[in-house]
Amino acid sequence: MFDSPVSPCPVCGEMVLLDQTKAECAREHHCGGKTLCPLQEFFSGIDFSIKQPKENFRDTGY
């Protein structure tokens, strides 16, 4: 069984999962776009719901 890393968030007052992106967490916990995130450095940082830059090279043989 795998347990996701969690941390208490002083902004929303809830436990948040750190195996997501900051944007996903902000949507889930209703943080505004101007909210300074104290946990920013702990998120995974890769948003798989959007096209990643390296996907542009997929059809070029790289």
Backbone as a printed PyTorch tensor [residue, N CA C, xyz], in Angstrom:
tensor([[[  0.8480,  -1.1780,   0.0000],
         [  0.0000,   0.0000,   0.0000],
         [  0.8890,   1.2350,   0.0000]],

        [[  0.5280,   2.2200,  -0.8050],
         [  1.2920,   3.4540,  -0.9040],
         [  0.5100,   4.5840,  -0.2570]],

        [[  1.1540,   5.3020,   0.6250],
         [  0.5340,   6.4610,   1.2540],
         [  1.1410,   7.7250,   0.6680]],

        [[  0.2800,   8.6150,   0.2070],
         [  0.7490,   9.8820,  -0.3400],
         [  1.2750,  10.7610,   0.7860]],

        [[  2.3050,  11.5610,   0.5030],
         [  2.7820,  12.4900,   1.5270],
         [  1.7370,  13.5730,   1.7650]],

        [[  1.5360,  13.9290,   3.0130],
         [  0.5680,  14.9580,   3.3850],
         [  1.2330,  15.9670,   4.3160]],

        [[  0.6240,  17.1440,   4.3760],
         [  1.1260,  18.1820,   5.2560],
         [ -0.0320,  19.0840,   5.6610]],

        [[  0.0020,  19.6050,   6.8720],
         [ -1.0340,  20.5660,   7.2440],
         [ -0.7710,  21.9000,   6.5420]],

        [[ -1.8070,  22.5120,   6.0330],
         [ -1.6810,  23.8010,   5.3470],
         [ -2.1700,  24.9090,   6.2780]],

        [[ -1.3070,  25.8650,   6.5900],
         [ -1.7270,  26.9580,   7.4680],
         [ -2.6910,  27.9390,   6.8020]],

        [[ -2.7940,  27.9100,   5.4780],
         [ -3.6950,  28.8210,   4.7730],
         [ -5.1350,  28.3160,   4.8130]],

        [[ -5.3460,  27.0480,   4.4210],
         [ -6.7190,  26.5190,   4.3790],
         [ -7.1010,  25.7850,   5.6630]],

        [[ -6.1010,  25.4620,   6.4850],
         [ -6.3930,  24.7890,   7.7510],
         [ -6.7220,  23.3160,   7.6060]],

        [[ -6.3490,  22.7070,   6.4750],
         [ -6.6280,  21.2990,   6.2360],
         [ -5.3360,  20.5670,   5.8850]],

        [[ -5.4190,  19.2380,   5.9120],
         [ -4.2990,  18.4230,   5.4510],
         [ -4.3760,  18.3660,   3.9260]],

        [[ -3.2310,  18.5600,   3.2680],
         [ -3.2160,  18.5250,   1.8100],
         [ -2.2580,  17.4420,   1.3320]],

        [[ -2.5940,  16.8460,   0.1810],
         [ -1.7340,  15.8380,  -0.4390],
         [ -0.6350,  16.5490,  -1.2140]],

        [[  0.5840,  16.0840,  -1.0700],
         [  1.7120,  16.7290,  -1.7300],
         [  2.1110,  16.0420,  -3.0280]],

        [[  1.4200,  14.9790,  -3.4110],
         [  1.7320,  14.3000,  -4.6760],
         [  0.8790,  14.8350,  -5.8200]],

        [[  0.5150,  16.0950,  -5.7330],
         [ -0.2310,  16.7810,  -6.7730],
         [  0.4990,  18.0950,  -7.0800]],

        [[ -0.0230,  18.8650,  -8.0130],
         [  0.5970,  20.1520,  -8.2900],
         [ -0.0110,  21.2210,  -7.3950]],

        [[  0.6680,  22.3450,  -7.3220],
         [  0.1610,  23.4640,  -6.5300],
         [ -1.1860,  23.9280,  -7.0800]],

        [[ -1.3240,  23.9560,  -8.4090],
         [ -2.5790,  24.3840,  -9.0320],
         [ -3.7310,  23.4420,  -8.6810]],

        [[ -3.4730,  22.1410,  -8.6840],
         [ -4.5160,  21.1710,  -8.3190],
         [ -4.9400,  21.3620,  -6.8660]],

        [[ -3.9700,  21.5690,  -5.9970],
         [ -4.2800,  21.7750,  -4.5840],
         [ -5.0900,  23.0620,  -4.3880]],

        [[ -4.6940,  24.1290,  -5.0930],
         [ -5.4020,  25.4040,  -4.9880],
         [ -6.8550,  25.2720,  -5.4300]],

        [[ -7.0940,  24.5160,  -6.5090],
         [ -8.4770,  24.2960,  -6.9570],
         [ -9.2710,  23.5160,  -5.9150]],

        [[ -8.6600,  22.4890,  -5.3630],
         [ -9.3500,  21.6360,  -4.3950],
         [ -9.6790,  22.3690,  -3.0950]],

        [[ -8.7790,  23.2410,  -2.6590],
         [ -8.9570,  23.9180,  -1.3730],
         [ -9.3790,  25.3750,  -1.5200]],

        [[ -9.7470,  25.7600,  -2.7520],
         [-10.3240,  27.0730,  -3.0540],
         [ -9.4000,  28.2340,  -2.6870]],

        [[ -8.1130,  28.0820,  -2.9610],
         [ -7.1700,  29.1810,  -2.7690],
         [ -7.2200,  30.0700,  -4.0040]],

        [[ -7.1900,  31.3450,  -3.7990],
         [ -7.2080,  32.2780,  -4.9270],
         [ -5.8750,  32.2910,  -5.6540]],

        [[ -5.8670,  32.8680,  -6.8420],
         [ -4.6580,  32.9390,  -7.6460],
         [ -3.5640,  33.7850,  -7.0200]],

        [[ -3.9260,  34.6730,  -6.1160],
         [ -2.9450,  35.5570,  -5.4820],
         [ -2.5140,  35.0610,  -4.1060]],

        [[ -3.0090,  33.9060,  -3.6940],
         [ -2.6590,  33.3510,  -2.3920],
         [ -1.2240,  32.8310,  -2.4160]],

        [[ -0.4040,  33.2970,  -1.5030],
         [  0.9660,  32.8110,  -1.3860],
         [  0.9380,  31.4500,  -0.7060]],

        [[  1.4530,  30.4430,  -1.3750],
         [  1.3880,  29.0770,  -0.8600],
         [  2.6270,  28.7610,  -0.0220]],

        [[  2.4570,  28.4610,   1.2610],
         [  3.5940,  28.1300,   2.1080],
         [  4.1660,  26.7320,   1.8330]],

        [[  3.4380,  25.9050,   1.0980],
         [  3.8860,  24.5400,   0.7960],
         [  4.3770,  24.4010,  -0.6390]],

        [[  4.5150,  25.4930,  -1.3480],
         [  4.8360,  25.4940,  -2.7750],
         [  6.0100,  24.5990,  -3.1360]],

        [[  7.0570,  24.6020,  -2.3640],
         [  8.2620,  23.8310,  -2.7010],
         [  8.1060,  22.3240,  -2.5120]],

        [[  7.0110,  21.8910,  -1.8990],
         [  6.8310,  20.4710,  -1.6090],
         [  5.9700,  19.7270,  -2.6250]],

        [[  5.2880,  20.4370,  -3.5280],
         [  4.4280,  19.7930,  -4.5110],
         [  5.2540,  19.1680,  -5.6270]],

        [[  4.6530,  18.1970,  -6.3270],
         [  5.3790,  17.4720,  -7.3670],
         [  5.7840,  18.3690,  -8.5310]],

        [[  4.9700,  19.3450,  -8.8630],
         [  5.3280,  20.3060,  -9.8890],
         [  5.0270,  19.8990, -11.3150]],

        [[  4.5970,  18.6820, -11.5910],
         [  4.2830,  18.2480, -12.9430],
         [  2.7710,  18.0970, -13.0660]],

        [[  2.1940,  18.8960, -13.9370],
         [  0.7520,  18.8360, -14.1580],
         [  0.4850,  17.9860, -15.3910]],

        [[  0.0950,  16.7310, -15.1950],
         [ -0.1190,  15.8010, -16.2940],
         [ -1.4330,  16.0550, -17.0360]],

        [[ -2.2300,  17.0040, -16.5600],
         [ -3.4900,  17.2950, -17.2430],
         [ -3.2880,  18.2640, -18.4110]],

        [[ -2.0760,  18.8350, -18.5530],
         [ -1.7800,  19.7150, -19.6730],
         [ -0.6640,  19.1160, -20.5150]],

        [[ -0.5580,  19.5640, -21.7680],
         [  0.4830,  19.0540, -22.6610],
         [  1.8480,  19.5530, -22.1730]],

        [[  2.7760,  18.6460, -22.0090],
         [  4.1120,  18.9800, -21.5470],
         [  4.9930,  19.3670, -22.7380]],

        [[  5.9690,  20.2720, -22.5530],
         [  6.8150,  20.7320, -23.6580],
         [  7.5110,  19.6070, -24.4270]],

        [[  7.9760,  18.5850, -23.7480],
         [  8.6950,  17.5240, -24.4570],
         [  7.7900,  16.6950, -25.3560]],

        [[  6.4770,  16.7700, -25.1720],
         [  5.5580,  16.0440, -26.0340],
         [  5.5860,  16.5940, -27.4580]],

        [[  6.0610,  17.8220, -27.6410],
         [  6.1860,  18.4000, -28.9770],
         [  7.2110,  17.6430, -29.8010]],

        [[  8.1660,  16.9710, -29.1580],
         [  9.2190,  16.2450, -29.8510],
         [  8.8510,  14.7900, -30.1690]],

        [[  7.7270,  14.3350, -29.6760],
         [  7.3500,  12.9290, -29.8040],
         [  7.3420,  12.4440, -31.2610]],

        [[  6.8130,  13.2460, -32.1590],
         [  6.7110,  12.8260, -33.5650],
         [  7.9330,  13.1870, -34.4090]],

        [[  8.9440,  13.7950, -33.7950],
         [ 10.1380,  14.1880, -34.5480],
         [ 11.2650,  13.1790, -34.4190]],

        [[ 11.0760,  12.1380, -33.6590],
         [ 12.0990,  11.0940, -33.5220],
         [ 12.9990,  11.2540, -32.3180]],

        [[ 12.7480,  12.2260, -31.4870],
         [ 13.5670,  12.4070, -30.2710],
         [ 12.9910,  11.6370, -29.1170]]])
